[in-house]
């Protein structure tokens, strides 16, 4: 049964707040009046979240991922385009959402809109989930009266970003499987196969080859300490996942990327594609050019590029062309600044930026395919070298004994 939160007065000066269950708002009001209260306000609460007691679901519900926000945006776009009111749309999405943390976000949005806030203001309460770009496009849609178009544009933007991320994951999936299979094979050999052979070789007498001795020492260490090694690796992975959003970590990762030419090019192209697409989306939504540039700059992770864009924005505010300012203050590729100049001259800046974003996205996809094609043989060679060394360490004593016999 639906629940309603209410504020009421008892007598002249006593204020009362509470929650009441009722089949409708009218019935809830009647119950409040029947309790000799004077209702001031009443609002329906979304249904409470179902309990989730399993450890797996608890872990999965701890955070809201970009994929959750993308799904939320797509559902909201579909409902708004179908002429479903915003409040009703949020309630429907709430009931269909499994992630407990995301349900809390949707409930917060529902309550804010129910209280009279515009949707962009409700979104601004959750800056960790909804970017300035997202919020300002919604704000532009509210101003123009085309909120459905704003949702559609954001959903498309997030869809393209998600598609690129999925291509990265897909490209790395096979190398990851190779790495896991190779690591498990090495673990089994070192912890189970080699220990069973050690007594055989020790009973043969004579000195073991150097490489065989090293491998057996590694095997002894692994058998004794492998739980600590596994726990240490798991702790390292969890720590990495924990700090990957940290600014210091991001800056360090950016510096490391710059030292590898292929990764540097891929990271820069991805930044440019995202920046151009975001700037185009803001301009198409009716956000002024200077404000669009400021908001799109917030999506850039490279600090040097971000500083250059901020300086360019100050000159653009004084009336200079966007292309010229970008050329003066940033190390953006000539292709990018020339295309911006063409867009300004033709009055089609947003369309030209879409073309630029598409071009850089294609380059990123090509680089992803190249990285994947390089990783696979490198992993195969690396795992082959390790496995070959282990096999050689087993064969060498056998060869020695054979030579002694002959």
RAZIKA-V919256 format. One record per residue. N is the residue number from 1. SS is DSSP state (a for helix, b for strand, c for the rest). OMEGA is omega in whole degrees, 0 to 359 (999 if undefined). Layout:
# RAZIKA-V919256
n/ss/omega
N/SS/OMEGA
N/SS/OMEGA
This chain:
# RAZIKA-V919256
n/ss/omega
1/c/181
2/c/177
3/b/181
4/b/174
5/b/183
6/b/169
7/b/183
8/b/178
9/b/174
10/b/185
11/c/185
12/c/189
13/c/182
14/b/180
15/b/182
16/b/174
17/b/178
18/b/179
19/b/182
20/b/177
21/b/180
22/c/182
23/c/180
24/c/180
25/a/180
26/a/179
27/a/178
28/a/178
29/a/179
30/a/179
31/a/180
32/a/179
33/a/179
34/a/178
35/c/179
36/c/176
37/c/176
38/b/184
39/b/176
40/b/178
41/b/178
42/b/178
43/b/180
44/b/176
45/b/173
46/c/179
47/c/180
48/c/180
49/c/175
50/c/181
51/c/179
52/c/190
53/c/184
54/c/181
55/a/181
56/a/180
57/a/178
58/a/180
59/a/183
60/a/184
61/c/185
62/c/185
63/c/175
64/c/183
65/c/174
66/a/178
67/a/178
68/a/179
69/a/179
70/a/179
71/a/177
72/a/182
73/a/179
74/a/180
75/a/180
76/a/177
77/a/180
78/a/182
79/a/180
80/a/178
81/a/178
82/c/177
83/c/174
84/c/181
85/c/185
86/a/181
87/a/179
88/a/179
89/a/180
90/a/179
91/a/179
92/a/180
93/a/178
94/a/183
95/a/182
96/a/185
97/c/180
98/c/182
99/c/185
100/a/181
101/a/179
102/a/177
103/a/179
104/a/179
105/a/180
106/a/178
107/a/177
108/a/177
109/a/179
110/a/182
111/a/181
112/a/180
113/a/179
114/a/181
115/c/176
116/c/178
117/c/171
118/c/188
119/a/180
120/a/178
121/a/177
122/a/178
123/a/183
124/a/177
125/a/182
126/a/183
127/c/179
128/c/181
129/c/183
130/c/185
131/c/175
132/a/178
133/a/179
134/a/185
135/a/183
136/a/176
137/a/175
138/a/179
139/a/178
140/a/178
141/a/177
142/a/180
143/a/183
144/a/183
145/c/180
146/c/181
147/a/179
148/a/179
149/a/178
150/a/178
151/a/180
152/a/180
153/a/180
154/a/180
155/a/178
156/a/179
157/a/180
158/a/178
159/a/178
160/a/179
161/a/179
162/a/179
163/a/179
164/a/178
165/a/179
166/a/178
167/a/176
168/a/180
169/a/180
170/a/180
171/a/182
172/a/184
173/a/182
174/a/175
175/a/179
176/a/178
177/a/177
178/a/181
179/a/181
180/a/180
181/a/179
182/a/181
183/a/179
184/a/179
185/a/179
186/a/180
187/a/181
188/a/180
189/a/185
190/a/186
191/a/184
192/a/184
193/a/183
194/a/179
195/a/179
196/a/180
197/a/185
198/a/179
199/a/180
200/a/181
201/a/180
202/a/180
203/a/180
204/c/183
205/c/180
206/c/181
207/c/179
208/c/175
209/c/183
210/a/184
211/a/178
212/a/178
213/a/179
214/a/181
215/a/179
216/a/177
217/a/175
218/a/179
219/a/179
220/a/180
221/a/182
222/a/181
223/a/182
224/a/190
225/a/186
226/a/177
227/a/180
228/a/179
229/a/180
230/a/179
231/a/179
232/a/179
233/a/179
234/a/179
235/a/178
236/a/179
237/a/179
238/a/178
239/a/179
240/a/178
241/a/182
242/a/188
243/a/186
244/c/177
245/c/180
246/c/184
247/a/180
248/a/180
249/a/180
250/a/180
251/a/179
252/a/179
253/a/179
254/a/179
255/a/179
256/a/179
257/a/182
258/a/182
259/a/178
260/c/187
261/a/183
262/a/179
263/a/178
264/a/180
265/a/182
266/a/180
267/a/181
268/a/179
269/a/178
270/a/177
271/a/183
272/a/179
273/a/181
274/a/180
275/a/182
276/a/180
277/a/179
278/a/179
279/a/178
280/a/181
281/a/179
282/a/180
283/a/180
284/a/179
285/c/178
286/c/177
287/c/180
288/c/187
289/a/183
290/a/178
291/a/177
292/a/180
293/a/180
294/a/181
295/a/180
296/a/179
297/a/180
298/c/180
299/c/183
300/c/180
301/c/180
302/c/185
303/a/181
304/a/178
305/a/180
306/a/179
307/a/179
308/a/179
309/a/178
310/a/178
311/a/179
312/a/180
313/a/180
314/a/179
315/a/178
316/a/179
317/a/180
318/c/174
319/c/180
320/c/183
321/c/181
322/a/183
323/a/182
324/a/180
325/a/177
326/a/180
327/a/183
328/a/191
329/a/181
330/c/175
331/c/177
332/c/178
333/c/180
334/a/179
335/a/183
336/a/184
337/a/178
338/a/179
339/a/176
340/a/178
341/a/178
342/a/180
343/a/178
344/a/183
345/a/183
346/a/183
347/c/181
348/c/187
349/a/182
350/a/179
351/a/179
352/a/179
353/a/175
354/a/178
355/a/178
356/a/180
357/a/179
358/a/180
359/a/181
360/a/177
361/a/177
362/a/178
363/a/178
364/a/180
365/a/177
366/a/179
367/a/178
368/a/179
369/a/180
370/a/179
371/a/179
372/a/181
373/a/177
374/a/183
375/a/186
376/a/179
377/a/179
378/a/178
379/a/179
380/a/179
381/a/181
382/a/179
383/a/178
384/a/179
385/a/180
386/a/180
387/a/178
388/a/178
389/a/179
390/a/179
391/a/180
392/a/180
393/a/177
394/a/184
395/a/184
396/a/177
397/a/179
398/a/178
399/a/180
400/a/181
401/a/179
402/a/179
403/a/179
404/a/180
405/a/181
406/c/999
